[in-house]
């Protein structure tokens, strides 16, 4: 896990890695802008949260039927 804190307003960037998950996101606040990616064997998601609204982009790849 990689974590960075700056602040008083606290910018954070960190990554989680697992066998099926690769996540990277950033929190910047107090209004908290978040950007992160979730990757798995069948799904690749990218989305951004900007308070108070949501923007979602979803890309689905490698789907087996």
PyMOL commands that place a pseudoatom at each C-alpha (Angstrom):
pseudoatom trace, name=CA, resn=UNK, resi=1, chain=A, elem=C, hetatm=0, pos=[0.000, 0.000, 0.000]
pseudoatom trace, name=CA, resn=UNK, resi=2, chain=A, elem=C, hetatm=0, pos=[1.307, 3.398, -1.023]
pseudoatom trace, name=CA, resn=UNK, resi=3, chain=A, elem=C, hetatm=0, pos=[-0.006, 6.374, 0.895]
pseudoatom trace, name=CA, resn=UNK, resi=4, chain=A, elem=C, hetatm=0, pos=[0.779, 10.062, 0.713]
pseudoatom trace, name=CA, resn=UNK, resi=5, chain=A, elem=C, hetatm=0, pos=[-0.620, 12.777, 2.923]
pseudoatom trace, name=CA, resn=UNK, resi=6, chain=A, elem=C, hetatm=0, pos=[-0.262, 16.487, 2.366]
pseudoatom trace, name=CA, resn=UNK, resi=7, chain=A, elem=C, hetatm=0, pos=[-2.198, 19.058, 3.958]
pseudoatom trace, name=CA, resn=UNK, resi=8, chain=A, elem=C, hetatm=0, pos=[-3.991, 20.695, 6.066]
pseudoatom trace, name=CA, resn=UNK, resi=9, chain=A, elem=C, hetatm=0, pos=[-6.396, 19.735, 3.258]
pseudoatom trace, name=CA, resn=UNK, resi=10, chain=A, elem=C, hetatm=0, pos=[-4.905, 16.243, 2.980]
pseudoatom trace, name=CA, resn=UNK, resi=11, chain=A, elem=C, hetatm=0, pos=[-4.262, 14.935, -0.517]
pseudoatom trace, name=CA, resn=UNK, resi=12, chain=A, elem=C, hetatm=0, pos=[-4.029, 11.154, -0.409]
pseudoatom trace, name=CA, resn=UNK, resi=13, chain=A, elem=C, hetatm=0, pos=[-2.939, 8.754, -3.103]
pseudoatom trace, name=CA, resn=UNK, resi=14, chain=A, elem=C, hetatm=0, pos=[-2.736, 5.027, -2.587]
pseudoatom trace, name=CA, resn=UNK, resi=15, chain=A, elem=C, hetatm=0, pos=[-2.900, 1.723, -4.411]
pseudoatom trace, name=CA, resn=UNK, resi=16, chain=A, elem=C, hetatm=0, pos=[-4.311, -1.664, -3.487]
pseudoatom trace, name=CA, resn=UNK, resi=17, chain=A, elem=C, hetatm=0, pos=[-3.153, -4.735, -5.363]
pseudoatom trace, name=CA, resn=UNK, resi=18, chain=A, elem=C, hetatm=0, pos=[-4.540, -8.240, -5.252]
pseudoatom trace, name=CA, resn=UNK, resi=19, chain=A, elem=C, hetatm=0, pos=[-4.924, -11.252, -7.542]
pseudoatom trace, name=CA, resn=UNK, resi=20, chain=A, elem=C, hetatm=0, pos=[-8.039, -9.804, -9.181]
pseudoatom trace, name=CA, resn=UNK, resi=21, chain=A, elem=C, hetatm=0, pos=[-7.970, -6.170, -8.106]
pseudoatom trace, name=CA, resn=UNK, resi=22, chain=A, elem=C, hetatm=0, pos=[-5.786, -3.204, -8.966]
pseudoatom trace, name=CA, resn=UNK, resi=23, chain=A, elem=C, hetatm=0, pos=[-7.087, 0.021, -7.472]
pseudoatom trace, name=CA, resn=UNK, resi=24, chain=A, elem=C, hetatm=0, pos=[-5.653, 3.505, -7.590]
pseudoatom trace, name=CA, resn=UNK, resi=25, chain=A, elem=C, hetatm=0, pos=[-7.462, 6.533, -6.240]
pseudoatom trace, name=CA, resn=UNK, resi=26, chain=A, elem=C, hetatm=0, pos=[-6.942, 9.985, -4.832]
pseudoatom trace, name=CA, resn=UNK, resi=27, chain=A, elem=C, hetatm=0, pos=[-8.778, 11.902, -2.156]
pseudoatom trace, name=CA, resn=UNK, resi=28, chain=A, elem=C, hetatm=0, pos=[-8.493, 15.661, -2.155]
pseudoatom trace, name=CA, resn=UNK, resi=29, chain=A, elem=C, hetatm=0, pos=[-10.622, 17.554, 0.242]
pseudoatom trace, name=CA, resn=UNK, resi=30, chain=A, elem=C, hetatm=0, pos=[-12.463, 18.823, 2.253]
pseudoatom trace, name=CA, resn=UNK, resi=31, chain=A, elem=C, hetatm=0, pos=[-14.668, 18.552, -0.863]
pseudoatom trace, name=CA, resn=UNK, resi=32, chain=A, elem=C, hetatm=0, pos=[-13.125, 15.184, -1.726]
pseudoatom trace, name=CA, resn=UNK, resi=33, chain=A, elem=C, hetatm=0, pos=[-12.417, 14.602, -5.392]
pseudoatom trace, name=CA, resn=UNK, resi=34, chain=A, elem=C, hetatm=0, pos=[-11.841, 10.891, -5.930]
pseudoatom trace, name=CA, resn=UNK, resi=35, chain=A, elem=C, hetatm=0, pos=[-10.513, 9.083, -8.961]
pseudoatom trace, name=CA, resn=UNK, resi=36, chain=A, elem=C, hetatm=0, pos=[-9.917, 5.367, -8.925]
pseudoatom trace, name=CA, resn=UNK, resi=37, chain=A, elem=C, hetatm=0, pos=[-9.745, 2.285, -11.094]
pseudoatom trace, name=CA, resn=UNK, resi=38, chain=A, elem=C, hetatm=0, pos=[-10.866, -1.239, -10.305]
pseudoatom trace, name=CA, resn=UNK, resi=39, chain=A, elem=C, hetatm=0, pos=[-9.549, -4.065, -12.454]
pseudoatom trace, name=CA, resn=UNK, resi=40, chain=A, elem=C, hetatm=0, pos=[-10.570, -7.685, -12.399]
pseudoatom trace, name=CA, resn=UNK, resi=41, chain=A, elem=C, hetatm=0, pos=[-10.511, -10.682, -14.741]
pseudoatom trace, name=CA, resn=UNK, resi=42, chain=A, elem=C, hetatm=0, pos=[-13.736, -9.596, -16.452]
pseudoatom trace, name=CA, resn=UNK, resi=43, chain=A, elem=C, hetatm=0, pos=[-14.346, -5.972, -15.538]
pseudoatom trace, name=CA, resn=UNK, resi=44, chain=A, elem=C, hetatm=0, pos=[-12.402, -2.735, -15.894]
pseudoatom trace, name=CA, resn=UNK, resi=45, chain=A, elem=C, hetatm=0, pos=[-14.056, 0.204, -14.165]
pseudoatom trace, name=CA, resn=UNK, resi=46, chain=A, elem=C, hetatm=0, pos=[-12.934, 3.803, -14.096]
pseudoatom trace, name=CA, resn=UNK, resi=47, chain=A, elem=C, hetatm=0, pos=[-14.920, 6.454, -12.303]
pseudoatom trace, name=CA, resn=UNK, resi=48, chain=A, elem=C, hetatm=0, pos=[-14.603, 9.797, -10.596]
pseudoatom trace, name=CA, resn=UNK, resi=49, chain=A, elem=C, hetatm=0, pos=[-16.452, 11.150, -7.612]
pseudoatom trace, name=CA, resn=UNK, resi=50, chain=A, elem=C, hetatm=0, pos=[-16.600, 14.915, -7.324]
pseudoatom trace, name=CA, resn=UNK, resi=51, chain=A, elem=C, hetatm=0, pos=[-18.746, 16.130, -4.474]
pseudoatom trace, name=CA, resn=UNK, resi=52, chain=A, elem=C, hetatm=0, pos=[-21.674, 16.479, -4.514]
pseudoatom trace, name=CA, resn=UNK, resi=53, chain=A, elem=C, hetatm=0, pos=[-22.205, 14.803, -7.904]
pseudoatom trace, name=CA, resn=UNK, resi=54, chain=A, elem=C, hetatm=0, pos=[-21.151, 11.512, -9.437]
pseudoatom trace, name=CA, resn=UNK, resi=55, chain=A, elem=C, hetatm=0, pos=[-19.653, 10.766, -12.836]
pseudoatom trace, name=CA, resn=UNK, resi=56, chain=A, elem=C, hetatm=0, pos=[-19.364, 7.126, -13.824]
pseudoatom trace, name=CA, resn=UNK, resi=57, chain=A, elem=C, hetatm=0, pos=[-17.576, 5.561, -16.756]
pseudoatom trace, name=CA, resn=UNK, resi=58, chain=A, elem=C, hetatm=0, pos=[-17.688, 1.802, -17.017]
pseudoatom trace, name=CA, resn=UNK, resi=59, chain=A, elem=C, hetatm=0, pos=[-15.777, -0.341, -19.475]
pseudoatom trace, name=CA, resn=UNK, resi=60, chain=A, elem=C, hetatm=0, pos=[-16.540, -4.052, -19.416]
pseudoatom trace, name=CA, resn=UNK, resi=61, chain=A, elem=C, hetatm=0, pos=[-13.921, -6.224, -21.076]
pseudoatom trace, name=CA, resn=UNK, resi=62, chain=A, elem=C, hetatm=0, pos=[-13.110, -9.902, -21.352]
pseudoatom trace, name=CA, resn=UNK, resi=63, chain=A, elem=C, hetatm=0, pos=[-16.618, -11.073, -20.555]
pseudoatom trace, name=CA, resn=UNK, resi=64, chain=A, elem=C, hetatm=0, pos=[-17.075, -14.795, -20.941]
pseudoatom trace, name=CA, resn=UNK, resi=65, chain=A, elem=C, hetatm=0, pos=[-20.564, -16.059, -21.672]
for i in range(1, 65): cmd.bond("trace and resi %d" % i, "trace and resi %d" % (i + 1))
show_as sticks, trace
zoom trace
